[in-house]
Amino acid sequence: MPFEIEEVVETISMVHLHHFDIRTVTLGISLRDCISSDVSETERKIKRKITSLGKDLVSTVDAISSEYAIPVANKRIAVTPASFLLDSLPHGSAVRVARALDEAAAEVGVDYIAGYSALVEKGMSKGDRELIESLPEVLATTGRLCSSLNIASTSAGINMDAVQMLGHTIRSVADKTKTKGGIGCAKFVVFCNAVQDNPFVAGAFHGACEGEACLSVGISGPGVVRRVIELHPDASFDELSNLIRKVAFKITRVGQLVLDEASQRLSLPPGIIDLSLAPTPAEGDSVAEVLEAMGLERCGCHGTTAALALLNESVKRGGLMAGTHIGGLSGAFIPVSEDRGMIRAVQAGTLSLDKLEAMTCVCSVGLDMVCVPGDTPPEVISAIIADEMAIGMVNNKTTAVRLIPIPGAGPGETYDFGGLLGEGIVQATTKASPMGFIRRGGRLPAPIRALTN
């Protein structure tokens, strides 16, 4: 479908007035041919593969951004889950593999590299365990590396042994990075039903079903959606859905343009477009403000979950027809620290941890960039994760937890992480202990809906 001059003019308006951008162009790279029993050889293969395929990514995307006047916030790389490599390596190799990934990312100049990951919804291999045990040191000593674990799925249930481990792991990561507000936890996310073509960090990885390499694009633009809603204050829900679908179609078209250009210039196959309304701390670039434009006095009040459901579904429908392959997480993100409207809602007392959990039933991810007191017990962190995994497992959707215990901070206190990570505000957890439940271990069974054959 050719691009008309009217689309170009409208895109320029969206960029300059409403914070529209391409959030990421992500290069997915398979590292399966880097598997070796010798850690030094593995390091060499990792660096050679990433630098060979990624050497022109940043310059090419920057050139496209300049030529079309379309901002591209980040250039990223996603690799095969690193635990696959660790299975063949001697004990103690995890940190060296992590640093090889981080150094390769620095050499090619990308903002982030993701895929220090493991898929453990049904059990843990040697490499999986070593990766989890290495997380505190890895996330404290690397700059660009992001990590994720898939610990639950609708077909397998929830690995409660992994859930129990992660409460302690997340506390350890926070403690290791306490001079920066526990920022290491911002580079780690836990999934149920993780998708294998997600271009967004911290949860991106290049899935086992993917080819040798591909390019994917993640789009944003909550400010554009908010503006079209504000222009139609009396629209019915049917009309509102149609308006959101139309604007989602338009911004997805821009993403397809960038993907096509990057794919052609880098001679790499195109992957997917992920149409996710991902907010930033910039004023006017907020998903919470989109919901408030629909008529909510403040995000988090009664009606918020319904408004978010309308937004999420309308965005998916609008983008679906505008791109060749729509995938990833596509929908609306609700990362608290990265969204000024959500920060204001927490400060106003309308957006609690419980309300956020309810909203995750209908958004495209889960509890994202949520800050809790630094002294939150590990079993409480594990229980928050278990609750969110259960929502994803039973409803056959992707859910996630990116939780940050801020060392030394209590409810209501804030910490400025800077950049796209924004300002974290600490939210209270319940006082009653879930320890007796979490310590049971084992696997929480999959729902009956998993038996669909």
SEBATI-506797 format. One record per residue (C-alpha): x, y, z. Coordinates in nm, 3 decimals. Example, Ala and Ser with C-alpha at 12.3 -4.5 7.8 and 13.67 -1.06 7.14 Angstrom:
<bavexs>
BAVEX       xx       yy       zz
BAVEX    1.230   -0.450    0.780
BAVEX    1.367   -0.106    0.714
</bavexs>
This chain:
<bavexs>
BAVEX       xx       yy       zz
BAVEX    0.000    0.000    0.000
BAVEX    0.173    0.326   -0.110
BAVEX    0.204    0.619    0.130
BAVEX    0.006    0.933    0.044
BAVEX    0.134    1.288    0.103
BAVEX   -0.149    1.345    0.353
BAVEX   -0.014    1.059    0.568
BAVEX    0.333    1.214    0.569
BAVEX    0.197    1.553    0.679
BAVEX   -0.017    1.392    0.948
BAVEX    0.281    1.193    1.077
BAVEX    0.489    1.509    1.111
BAVEX    0.207    1.663    1.314
BAVEX    0.187    1.356    1.540
BAVEX    0.561    1.368    1.603
BAVEX    0.588    1.738    1.683
BAVEX    0.263    1.791    1.874
BAVEX    0.179    1.459    2.040
BAVEX    0.506    1.277    2.124
BAVEX    0.465    1.004    1.862
BAVEX    0.775    0.793    1.810
BAVEX    0.902    0.454    1.709
BAVEX    0.999    0.325    2.052
BAVEX    1.242    0.062    1.925
BAVEX    1.389   -0.113    1.626
BAVEX    1.502   -0.448    1.764
BAVEX    1.737   -0.691    1.592
BAVEX    1.668   -1.052    1.690
BAVEX    1.971   -1.283    1.670
BAVEX    1.991   -1.659    1.717
BAVEX    2.286   -1.771    1.930
BAVEX    2.218   -2.141    1.892
BAVEX    2.534   -2.179    1.684
BAVEX    2.734   -2.026    1.972
BAVEX    2.673   -2.322    2.202
BAVEX    3.000   -2.475    2.317
BAVEX    3.143   -2.659    2.618
BAVEX    3.426   -2.406    2.643
BAVEX    3.334   -2.069    2.792
BAVEX    3.611   -1.876    2.617
BAVEX    3.498   -2.012    2.281
BAVEX    3.137   -1.925    2.366
BAVEX    3.239   -1.567    2.448
BAVEX    3.421   -1.532    2.116
BAVEX    3.128   -1.674    1.920
BAVEX    2.878   -1.446    2.094
BAVEX    3.078   -1.133    2.025
BAVEX    3.154   -1.232    1.665
BAVEX    2.789   -1.312    1.588
BAVEX    2.641   -0.998    1.745
BAVEX    2.898   -0.757    1.606
BAVEX    2.876   -0.911    1.260
BAVEX    2.498   -0.885    1.234
BAVEX    2.455   -0.569    1.442
BAVEX    2.740   -0.346    1.327
BAVEX    2.523   -0.130    1.099
BAVEX    2.199   -0.133    1.298
BAVEX    2.238    0.199    1.480
BAVEX    2.371    0.400    1.184
BAVEX    2.106    0.262    0.948
BAVEX    1.815    0.330    1.183
BAVEX    1.947    0.678    1.260
BAVEX    1.963    0.751    0.886
BAVEX    1.603    0.636    0.836
BAVEX    1.492    0.845    1.133
BAVEX    1.661    1.153    0.991
BAVEX    1.535    1.104    0.636
BAVEX    1.170    1.053    0.735
BAVEX    1.170    1.285    1.040
BAVEX    1.040    1.001    1.256
BAVEX    1.205    0.974    1.601
BAVEX    1.334    0.629    1.694
BAVEX    1.389    0.624    2.071
BAVEX    1.597    0.307    2.103
BAVEX    1.793    0.056    1.901
BAVEX    1.802   -0.285    2.068
BAVEX    1.914   -0.644    2.024
BAVEX    1.733   -0.957    2.145
BAVEX    1.909   -1.293    2.153
BAVEX    1.830   -1.658    2.211
BAVEX    1.762   -1.729    2.583
BAVEX    2.109   -1.743    2.739
BAVEX    2.024   -2.045    2.953
BAVEX    2.045   -2.254    2.634
BAVEX    2.416   -2.169    2.618
BAVEX    2.473   -2.221    2.991
BAVEX    2.344   -2.580    2.981
BAVEX    2.664   -2.686    2.799
BAVEX    2.908   -2.478    3.001
BAVEX    3.085   -2.554    3.329
BAVEX    2.946   -2.414    3.653
BAVEX    3.044   -2.051    3.709
BAVEX    3.022   -1.945    3.344
BAVEX    2.704   -1.736    3.365
BAVEX    2.862   -1.402    3.454
BAVEX    3.118   -1.435    3.174
BAVEX    2.841   -1.503    2.919
BAVEX    2.644   -1.205    3.049
BAVEX    2.942   -0.974    3.020
BAVEX    3.017   -1.098    2.668
BAVEX    2.661   -1.002    2.569
BAVEX    2.692   -0.662    2.735
BAVEX    3.030   -0.590    2.575
BAVEX    2.901   -0.685    2.230
BAVEX    2.606   -0.451    2.275
BAVEX    2.839   -0.169    2.372
BAVEX    3.058   -0.235    2.068
BAVEX    2.769   -0.201    1.821
BAVEX    2.622    0.094    2.012
BAVEX    2.271   -0.028    2.088
BAVEX    2.081    0.102    2.391
BAVEX    1.991   -0.241    2.530
BAVEX    2.050   -0.609    2.468
BAVEX    1.793   -0.856    2.600
BAVEX    1.773   -1.231    2.619
BAVEX    1.961   -1.313    2.936
BAVEX    1.659   -1.531    2.987
BAVEX    1.525   -1.875    3.074
BAVEX    1.199   -2.061    3.008
BAVEX    1.121   -2.248    3.330
BAVEX    0.742   -2.281    3.347
BAVEX    0.766   -2.658    3.386
BAVEX    1.106   -2.711    3.546
BAVEX    1.464   -2.589    3.562
BAVEX    1.775   -2.724    3.391
BAVEX    2.131   -2.670    3.515
BAVEX    2.166   -2.366    3.292
BAVEX    1.835   -2.221    3.408
BAVEX    1.934   -2.242    3.774
BAVEX    2.276   -2.096    3.712
BAVEX    2.124   -1.803    3.522
BAVEX    1.881   -1.727    3.807
BAVEX    2.155   -1.753    4.070
BAVEX    2.376   -1.515    3.872
BAVEX    2.116   -1.238    3.836
BAVEX    2.218   -1.018    4.132
BAVEX    2.579   -0.993    4.016
BAVEX    2.493   -0.975    3.646
BAVEX    2.235   -0.697    3.676
BAVEX    2.462   -0.500    3.910
BAVEX    2.770   -0.517    3.688
BAVEX    2.635   -0.481    3.334
BAVEX    2.498   -0.166    3.174
BAVEX    2.288   -0.263    2.874
BAVEX    2.187   -0.621    2.952
BAVEX    1.824   -0.706    3.033
BAVEX    1.687   -1.032    3.169
BAVEX    1.357   -1.220    3.181
BAVEX    1.212   -1.548    3.299
BAVEX    0.900   -1.725    3.179
BAVEX    0.781   -1.914    3.488
BAVEX    0.421   -1.993    3.397
BAVEX    0.193   -2.073    3.106
BAVEX   -0.164   -2.176    3.043
BAVEX   -0.047   -2.517    2.922
BAVEX    0.206   -2.591    3.199
BAVEX    0.081   -2.409    3.509
BAVEX    0.304   -2.208    3.744
BAVEX    0.648   -2.320    3.856
BAVEX    0.614   -2.229    4.224
BAVEX    0.973   -2.336    4.299
BAVEX    1.086   -2.060    4.062
BAVEX    0.836   -1.820    4.219
BAVEX    0.985   -1.886    4.562
BAVEX    1.341   -1.835    4.436
BAVEX    1.257   -1.507    4.269
BAVEX    1.139   -1.334    4.585
BAVEX    1.491   -1.370    4.725
BAVEX    1.654   -1.297    4.389
BAVEX    1.471   -0.968    4.336
BAVEX    1.557   -0.852    4.688
BAVEX    1.922   -0.942    4.622
BAVEX    1.926   -0.752    4.292
BAVEX    1.781   -0.446    4.468
BAVEX    2.039   -0.467    4.745
BAVEX    2.325   -0.504    4.495
BAVEX    2.213   -0.184    4.318
BAVEX    2.092    0.007    4.625
BAVEX    2.304    0.314    4.551
BAVEX    2.089    0.362    4.240
BAVEX    1.752    0.288    4.397
BAVEX    1.753   -0.084    4.315
BAVEX    1.765   -0.004    3.943
BAVEX    1.891   -0.352    3.858
BAVEX    1.533   -0.473    3.909
BAVEX    1.418   -0.244    3.628
BAVEX    1.617   -0.464    3.388
BAVEX    1.443   -0.785    3.495
BAVEX    1.089   -0.908    3.428
BAVEX    0.898   -1.227    3.507
BAVEX    0.640   -1.361    3.257
BAVEX    0.347   -1.592    3.219
BAVEX    0.287   -1.690    2.855
BAVEX    0.587   -1.490    2.728
BAVEX    0.576   -1.414    2.357
BAVEX    0.885   -1.504    2.156
BAVEX    0.889   -1.199    1.927
BAVEX    0.856   -0.915    2.180
BAVEX    1.081   -0.620    2.079
BAVEX    1.043   -0.435    2.411
BAVEX    1.282   -0.460    2.705
BAVEX    1.329   -0.589    2.962
BAVEX    1.135   -0.892    2.832
BAVEX    1.261   -0.930    2.476
BAVEX    1.428   -1.251    2.361
BAVEX    1.475   -1.420    2.024
BAVEX    1.250   -1.725    2.050
BAVEX    1.346   -2.080    1.964
BAVEX    1.095   -2.075    1.679
BAVEX    1.260   -1.772    1.516
BAVEX    1.508   -1.784    1.229
BAVEX    1.873   -1.681    1.218
BAVEX    1.796   -1.310    1.252
BAVEX    1.513   -1.062    1.193
BAVEX    1.411   -0.704    1.258
BAVEX    1.106   -0.597    1.458
BAVEX    0.961   -0.259    1.542
BAVEX    0.786   -0.141    1.858
BAVEX    0.556    0.160    1.815
BAVEX    0.425    0.403    2.071
BAVEX    0.197    0.704    2.069
BAVEX   -0.040    0.746    2.366
BAVEX   -0.032    1.123    2.312
BAVEX   -0.177    1.082    1.963
BAVEX   -0.461    0.864    2.094
BAVEX   -0.533    1.104    2.380
BAVEX   -0.562    1.397    2.141
BAVEX   -0.817    1.227    1.915
BAVEX   -1.029    1.136    2.220
BAVEX   -1.015    1.493    2.352
BAVEX   -1.143    1.622    2.017
BAVEX   -1.458    1.407    2.054
BAVEX   -1.581    1.458    2.414
BAVEX   -1.937    1.342    2.338
BAVEX   -1.853    1.030    2.136
BAVEX   -2.031    0.709    2.232
BAVEX   -1.822    0.402    2.317
BAVEX   -1.885    0.264    1.967
BAVEX   -1.763    0.589    1.811
BAVEX   -1.472    0.611    2.055
BAVEX   -1.354    0.262    1.963
BAVEX   -1.370    0.349    1.595
BAVEX   -1.168    0.668    1.649
BAVEX   -0.895    0.479    1.838
BAVEX   -0.886    0.211    1.570
BAVEX   -0.833    0.472    1.298
BAVEX   -0.543    0.640    1.475
BAVEX   -0.389    0.301    1.563
BAVEX   -0.403    0.212    1.194
BAVEX   -0.218    0.533    1.104
BAVEX    0.066    0.496    1.353
BAVEX    0.110    0.130    1.261
BAVEX    0.153    0.233    0.898
BAVEX    0.447    0.448    1.005
BAVEX    0.596    0.149    1.185
BAVEX    0.562   -0.062    0.873
BAVEX    0.744    0.204    0.672
BAVEX    1.038    0.205    0.914
BAVEX    1.048   -0.175    0.927
BAVEX    1.044   -0.209    0.548
BAVEX    1.323    0.046    0.506
BAVEX    1.544   -0.105    0.777
BAVEX    1.489   -0.457    0.648
BAVEX    1.584   -0.359    0.294
BAVEX    1.892   -0.158    0.389
BAVEX    2.028   -0.416    0.634
BAVEX    1.935   -0.715    0.415
BAVEX    1.757   -0.880    0.706
BAVEX    1.411   -1.038    0.705
BAVEX    1.131   -0.836    0.867
BAVEX    0.981   -0.977    1.185
BAVEX    0.679   -0.814    1.347
BAVEX    0.536   -0.478    1.441
BAVEX    0.440   -0.449    1.806
BAVEX    0.177   -0.177    1.841
BAVEX    0.197   -0.104    2.213
BAVEX    0.104    0.229    2.366
BAVEX    0.415    0.262    2.579
BAVEX    0.424    0.585    2.782
BAVEX    0.727    0.794    2.871
BAVEX    0.779    1.039    3.157
BAVEX    0.728    1.328    2.912
BAVEX    0.422    1.541    2.978
BAVEX    0.140    1.442    2.741
BAVEX    0.282    1.096    2.665
BAVEX    0.074    0.906    2.920
BAVEX   -0.160    0.605    2.899
BAVEX   -0.325    0.723    3.223
BAVEX   -0.413    1.050    3.051
BAVEX   -0.570    0.857    2.763
BAVEX   -0.801    0.685    3.012
BAVEX   -0.878    1.015    3.184
BAVEX   -0.963    1.173    2.847
BAVEX   -1.241    0.914    2.821
BAVEX   -1.409    1.073    3.123
BAVEX   -1.237    0.935    3.432
BAVEX   -1.157    1.201    3.693
BAVEX   -0.838    1.018    3.781
BAVEX   -0.678    0.695    3.661
BAVEX   -0.749    0.421    3.915
BAVEX   -1.102    0.528    3.999
BAVEX   -1.390    0.288    3.936
BAVEX   -1.428    0.239    3.562
BAVEX   -1.054    0.240    3.490
BAVEX   -1.036   -0.131    3.407
BAVEX   -1.327   -0.099    3.162
BAVEX   -1.168    0.204    2.996
BAVEX   -0.837    0.019    2.963
BAVEX   -1.015   -0.281    2.810
BAVEX   -1.169   -0.053    2.545
BAVEX   -0.834    0.106    2.471
BAVEX   -0.643   -0.222    2.450
BAVEX   -0.891   -0.394    2.221
BAVEX   -0.935   -0.092    1.993
BAVEX   -0.558   -0.049    1.951
BAVEX   -0.518   -0.415    1.853
BAVEX   -0.802   -0.401    1.601
BAVEX   -0.680   -0.080    1.442
BAVEX   -0.323   -0.193    1.402
BAVEX   -0.402   -0.540    1.275
BAVEX   -0.486   -0.435    0.919
BAVEX   -0.205   -0.181    0.887
BAVEX    0.097   -0.409    0.902
BAVEX    0.215   -0.726    0.733
BAVEX    0.275   -0.910    1.061
BAVEX    0.149   -0.774    1.394
BAVEX    0.288   -0.951    1.700
BAVEX    0.476   -0.901    2.022
BAVEX    0.259   -0.775    2.306
BAVEX    0.050   -0.520    2.107
BAVEX   -0.191   -0.326    2.327
BAVEX   -0.141   -0.080    2.614
BAVEX    0.141   -0.079    2.869
BAVEX    0.094    0.050    3.224
BAVEX    0.448    0.102    3.363
BAVEX    0.386    0.319    3.668
BAVEX    0.719    0.502    3.701
BAVEX    0.730    0.576    3.326
BAVEX    0.385    0.738    3.312
BAVEX    0.333    1.083    3.469
BAVEX   -0.042    1.035    3.483
BAVEX   -0.005    0.712    3.679
BAVEX    0.242    0.870    3.919
BAVEX   -0.013    1.145    3.988
BAVEX   -0.283    0.881    4.038
BAVEX   -0.070    0.695    4.294
BAVEX   -0.001    1.023    4.474
BAVEX   -0.374    1.103    4.474
BAVEX   -0.452    0.765    4.628
BAVEX   -0.669    0.636    4.342
BAVEX   -0.419    0.390    4.193
BAVEX   -0.325    0.114    4.438
BAVEX   -0.132   -0.207    4.385
BAVEX   -0.461   -0.398    4.399
BAVEX   -0.617   -0.177    4.131
BAVEX   -0.312   -0.219    3.911
BAVEX   -0.349   -0.596    3.943
BAVEX   -0.709   -0.569    3.825
BAVEX   -0.601   -0.359    3.527
BAVEX   -0.351   -0.626    3.423
BAVEX   -0.644   -0.855    3.343
BAVEX   -0.716   -0.645    3.034
BAVEX   -0.391   -0.466    2.939
BAVEX   -0.119   -0.615    2.722
BAVEX    0.131   -0.695    2.998
BAVEX    0.115   -0.670    3.378
BAVEX    0.255   -0.506    3.692
BAVEX    0.524   -0.295    3.533
BAVEX    0.781   -0.068    3.700
BAVEX    0.599   -0.093    4.032
BAVEX    0.804    0.018    4.332
BAVEX    0.755   -0.137    4.676
BAVEX    0.926   -0.077    5.012
BAVEX    1.286   -0.191    5.026
BAVEX    1.216   -0.413    5.327
BAVEX    0.934   -0.605    5.156
BAVEX    0.980   -0.970    5.262
BAVEX    1.087   -1.208    4.981
BAVEX    0.773   -1.420    5.030
BAVEX    0.554   -1.113    4.967
BAVEX    0.740   -1.042    4.642
BAVEX    0.693   -1.408    4.547
BAVEX    0.322   -1.389    4.628
BAVEX    0.273   -1.077    4.414
BAVEX    0.440   -1.264    4.128
BAVEX    0.224   -1.574    4.187
BAVEX   -0.097   -1.370    4.177
BAVEX   -0.001   -1.207    3.849
BAVEX    0.106   -1.538    3.695
BAVEX   -0.231   -1.688    3.792
BAVEX   -0.415   -1.411    3.605
BAVEX   -0.217   -1.487    3.290
BAVEX   -0.242   -1.864    3.324
BAVEX   -0.619   -1.879    3.377
BAVEX   -0.704   -1.614    3.116
BAVEX   -0.459   -1.745    2.854
BAVEX   -0.287   -1.408    2.818
BAVEX    0.060   -1.266    2.869
BAVEX    0.113   -1.116    3.213
BAVEX    0.434   -0.993    3.370
BAVEX    0.588   -0.849    3.685
BAVEX    0.867   -0.590    3.696
BAVEX    0.889   -0.506    4.064
BAVEX    1.146   -0.275    4.227
BAVEX    1.201   -0.285    4.603
BAVEX    1.369    0.052    4.666
BAVEX    1.624    0.004    4.946
BAVEX    1.558    0.228    5.245
BAVEX    1.233    0.367    5.105
BAVEX    0.881    0.338    5.244
BAVEX    0.529    0.393    5.104
BAVEX    0.483    0.732    4.939
BAVEX    0.854    0.801    4.894
BAVEX    0.993    0.855    4.543
BAVEX    1.312    0.783    4.353
BAVEX    1.407    0.939    4.020
BAVEX    1.557    0.668    3.796
BAVEX    1.604    0.914    3.511
BAVEX    1.547    0.878    3.137
BAVEX    1.267    0.657    3.011
BAVEX    1.245    0.479    3.349
BAVEX    1.100    0.790    3.511
BAVEX    1.022    0.846    3.877
BAVEX    0.928    0.555    4.100
BAVEX    0.679    0.603    4.380
BAVEX    0.673    0.338    4.652
BAVEX    0.340    0.159    4.696
BAVEX    0.234   -0.023    5.010
BAVEX    0.190   -0.401    5.021
BAVEX   -0.043   -0.587    5.258
BAVEX    0.093   -0.673    5.603
BAVEX   -0.041   -1.028    5.635
BAVEX    0.217   -1.291    5.541
BAVEX    0.179   -1.545    5.255
BAVEX    0.484   -1.742    5.372
BAVEX    0.298   -2.065    5.446
BAVEX    0.155   -2.069    5.096
BAVEX    0.474   -1.977    4.908
BAVEX    0.697   -2.228    5.088
BAVEX    0.496   -2.529    4.966
BAVEX    0.682   -2.543    4.634
BAVEX    0.601   -2.766    4.338
BAVEX    0.391   -2.671    4.038
BAVEX    0.053   -2.503    4.047
BAVEX   -0.156   -2.706    3.797
BAVEX   -0.263   -2.569    3.462
BAVEX   -0.632   -2.480    3.416
BAVEX   -0.870   -2.719    3.245
BAVEX   -0.884   -2.486    2.942
BAVEX   -0.527   -2.605    2.862
BAVEX   -0.672   -2.938    2.748
BAVEX   -0.798   -2.819    2.412
BAVEX   -0.680   -3.098    2.179
</bavexs>
